[in-house]
Amino acid sequence: MATQELDPITLQVISGALDTIAEEMGHILYRMSFSSIIRESQDLGAGLFDTDFNTLCESESTPLHIGSLPGYLRGIQDSLQGGTWNEGDVVIHNHPYYGASHSPDIAIVIPCFHGGELVGFAANTAHHLDIGAATPGLIIDIPDVYAEGMLFAGIKFYEKGVRNEALWKFLGNNSRASQQLKSDIEAQIASARLGVRRFHELIERYGKDTILSATQQLMDYTERILRQKIEKIPDGEYRAEGFLDDDGKNRGIRLPVKVCVRIRGDAIEIDLTGSSAQVETGFNVPFEGSTKVACFCAIRSLLLDAETSEIQVPSNEGSFRPIQVTAPKGSIFNPKFPAAAEARFTQVNRVIDLIYKALAPVLPDQIIAGSSASLSFAAYSGIRPSGDYWVFLEVNEGAYGGRPRSDGPDSIDNLMANTRNNPLEDLAIHLPMICDRYELRDDVLPGAGRYRGGIGVVKSQRILTDGFITHENERHHDVPWGIFGGWPGATGKVEIYNVENPLEIKEMPAKFSGLKIKAGDVHAFYAPCGGGYGDPLERPADQVLDDVLDDFCTVEHAKTAYGVVVDVANERVDETATESLRAQMRNQPAEPSVSRPVHTDVKAAASSSAVSQGASVTPVDSTLVEDSKTDHVDTIESATESLRNVYGDGWSFDIVYYSSYRGRTEVRGELRVNGIYVSETVRTEDGAERSAGKSLQSVAEQSFFRCAQKVLLNR
């Protein structure tokens, strides 16, 4: 089809109409649904798509659901019952190895025909309470994808307008919450049918060629704007890393997450190579439906933020095109069939958090400090006295990190989740549960900074029947990071106890499956607190005072972190004592030393790029070499030569992070040799005789030297 150039007015009108259709689809879905996870939390996505499965418009709901729908459509294309679309077809699909985000997120897709010709699709997806998996509601510790419950790959729920009654009965007989499942699917069908009708009306008004030309122009426009913004970022590789607590079964085995953001002109690649291999539980991530979508979300949130952008940019496929995502097959972010992949949300949230961290050196005015970057997803279930199952899914809030111009928001779902909380009154009316506590945490403090981190929530739910709890959560060990002098935040925790035995509190791991509980047991979740942004000594003293008076900060913390002396009795700042204390603190080293990622140009300044190319550099600073010298590898130059002789060009060295804060320089370098990763961290106090630049170079060289020794002496 030859496209026609449309005038800006017509193009804008059609763009607005498409957005309205997507929003109306989303509204119909959550207003008609019966389960609280859709009705209240709005864990859903809806939109229109063309015949090439490009996103034409999307509802403003959970980002993960929107970006995932093209993956569903491509998966349906490979698995469609009968191989042909017909008018009146309704397809149900949730297979994680055919593009779905994960199995509980069931999609409903209806083709759009005009004059007998297929012109697009209306589709939505929503999280369902229970699909008959090994444990009620949520699943983590399971052996394979078959234990996730009902799997649908391109199945026609309706064919040419006729409902598959056998499938309808099958759905009702294989869910612990069958009535809610069936009712929610009916809401999805109504939503998709509305989308088909509205798309048809739009074509009737403007003509098929005009609408299809408009959608192409709108996608091209969005792509062009995003590429222009990417071009402003210096070319290079930007890296960050963190760890996940465990896989939900093998306790104490932490899982690495490594992110490399490559900027090349007007394109971005997100490379997750080096992250954990896939695990034996459901703690893996579907690549098409979740891993890629998380990376899309991170870049869109940074560069196409509707609140900060000077122009309105349509949300469509154009925002995905400049972004390439790489994850090795068999890794946690791209598992091999039939590995289970249901509990995947905390991993992708951490990817977004690390993308922000990696890009901090070149986007300091857009990056936030470390957020909770997790998800508290709890499944509560039991059996009523009537014998009926009850199942409830709850998404709990976290907290953002400090931002360039304001504190991190407290107690809010963060990064790519965007779900809403459930009204406690509604919960108590419909379910055998009582919320004993729901407030901001007061047992820990958020990361100090010019702008402090957000405060996480604590929520205690008391269960009134015998039953089960499954909980998907993270960040009980890896602390949300501070940035640009900001302090780290605080980790989360989970406790189980009974109100009749309040002293018998059991601290739980971040993730657990099918925990059997007794009536009266309490599940208490404590969300991580965000990291701080900027030097705490630069925070206005009156803001510190306000935090103290609001119980967001203690008097002692105000003094030790912010250098602010508070007179609580008179509710004022002792300005003289504060000025003196801050002057003293600025002139002495202080903890914590805050990790920061490094851009390629910075690495070059620290000689890492010169090292990787084998250039001549100065010997290792003898004041930093402790007992690590050998007879054969005793200088940077000899280490470089030995690596080249043994491995040729099959090695590289990168600085994973560095910090230079209040007199202390810290570098962590990583040497990669034939797929093997070796890391060393070097710290030193900056002396008066050594500039910060020379100190950075010196510790970077020492990190490389120690890594090279490990590899060469233990090969």
Phi, psi and omega in degrees: 000127177284127181276149177248143178281121181263150177290155185302325182293310179299318180299318180292321179297315180293321177300316178296323179294318178298315178300320180295321178299313181298317180295320179295321176300315179297318180297315179301318184295308185283336178283335179268346187285156181258326182281144183292333181296331176262313185295316184258310182287337181058047177278078189202170172205151182208153179178181177248150185218148179273183185288347173265010177071024175280139177288121177266326178200160185213145176287155177274084182222221182287120184305324182300322183290324184290306182296341182277336187300323173301326176295319174303312184296320177294322177295322177295321178303325181275350187227006189300128177301121182083343176077000185225137174274138176232155173298135182092355177289144170227120184254137174249137189205134177206018187281120184293342176262009170232046169091350182290154180290318165189165193299323179293344178273093182272132177258145170242126183233132177233129179287148177253120178249146174221117183061035180080000181253134176290122182242350180168194182219146166252131186214153172211165175216149181207151180277131183254149186302314186202130178240028174078031182280183185298326176234153184296132171080292181236157182218137179229299184274082180226156188278330185200178185294335181292339178278000181279351180110207183293128179243127180239128179233099177064034182273133179275109176288320169238138174236116183054038176089356182256125182285141175280097185293327178297318177294321178299317178292322178300317179301316182293333183267000186230027176223142176287344178234056191298318183294318178292321178301310182294320180294319179293323177294322175298322176296320177297318179297317178299319179297313181294321178296323175299317179300318178299314182296315181293323178294318177298317179299321179295318178294321178299324183283317187253343184097145184300313184298320180296314181295314181293324175295319180298316181296322177295316179296320180293319177295318179297321180296313179300316178300316182297317179296316181295318179296323177298322179288322178296321181300335181284346178274130179303138176301146178154182177249133182235126189235151172204159181211159176202190182223147170263149188300309179187185183262011181090000180219308183271089186292145177084354178259102183280148186248119181289144171236118182239132183235130171236121178257116180255122176256122177227097180065242182255023181230155180233139169241130173256113184248121181256017177301138183099348175288169185306145168295159179302153185249171187271007176247190177279011183272049173242166187238120173302127188293307184293315189274343183227310183300308181299320184294323177299318179294319175301315182299317182300313183289319179297320181294328180282318191252345182233034180296119184296332182284330184253346182288142180282346178229156178273123182247121181301143177271105182204190185301334181301334180283350178263333191299322182281000188249121175252139181239132181236129173212124183301141175298134183092002175267171182297335180263003177202067187289160176265137174303140007258034181303140176292149184209046182270315185272080191241000192281321182297326180296313183289329175295323177293326176300314179299314179303319181284330173298316176301315182298318181296323184271001182305318182297333184250351176231052186296333182273000180239346185270142172257161175289179183299130176266178173302326172047042182219194176206126170263098181247110185246135174248116176254139180205162177183187180239125179290163175305334178288345183098355180276143173289143165238141181223135179223130176251132183229129173257120181261152185285161172239225179199147177273161171280166176302152185241168183301336184227006180198164177295156175293134179301140180273148167045068180210143174298141191229165180060247188259010183279295174065021177276161182257158179278168180262131176301129182297327180295319178295319179300312183294330180289320190259343187227153178280064181218150175226133176274114181277331184207135179206098185196176176289147180296142175233006180268344177222171180240148177290168180297128178288149179182174171307321170237115185290161174287161177286156181262130179284167182266155165240131182223125182243117181250123178261127184264133187261359174231163168299149181180209185220150174230132168240134185227127177249116185203170181210179172068045169273349182232319184274109189285136173306132191277144170272166185216144177054044180096351178289154181272154175298159178276220182224145179283166178265179175199163177225136179232147173237130177205171178244138184297336178279346178228065189297340180276347179265079181259127180253117176280128186257156171292170183297326182234135174206155188238133170056039179293122180282130182232162177254157176305132183098349177291148183241133173254114183246119181251132178243112183285147173299154175256147185287159177281163181270156179244119176085165184296126178301332181291348178266358179286129179306136184300326181293330175290322175297318178300315179301317179297321178296314181293333178271004182064026174268353183205141177273163177298319180294318179294322176302324182282311187282327182268318187254350182067029182247126178263116185254130173265094186295319184303322182257003178052053180213167175266133172281095189296320181295311180296323179294314180300319180293315181295317180296322177298318178296316182292328179291338184260012179222149178299149181216148172267154002271155170280122192261126180287139174223142177286168186231138174277155181307319181296324177292322178297322178297321177296332178269010175076006181292320179291324176297321178298314183296337178264001177075023180288160179288127180227171182288154176299161178297137178302118184296337179286345180258339179282120181268261179244036189258358181289154173228172180292332187251336181234089184234003176219163174303317183297316181290325177295316178298315180297318180295319177298319180293320181294323184275319190243359182063232178264010184276038178211158176205158179230132178227148171273115181287317173204162172215163170214147172220099194217120178048048173091356180245133176248135182222134179225136169243117179253157182227122177258126181248123182227109177050045177086356178264138181246127176233129182238147174218136176252132180235135179232149175203153172275135178286124176272163181297333182277355185236127178289162178299322179297315179292324178296318177298316179298318183296313182288330175296316178296320179294322176300314177300315182301314181292321176298315180299319178301315180304315184289313187286324184274347181241014181285000000 
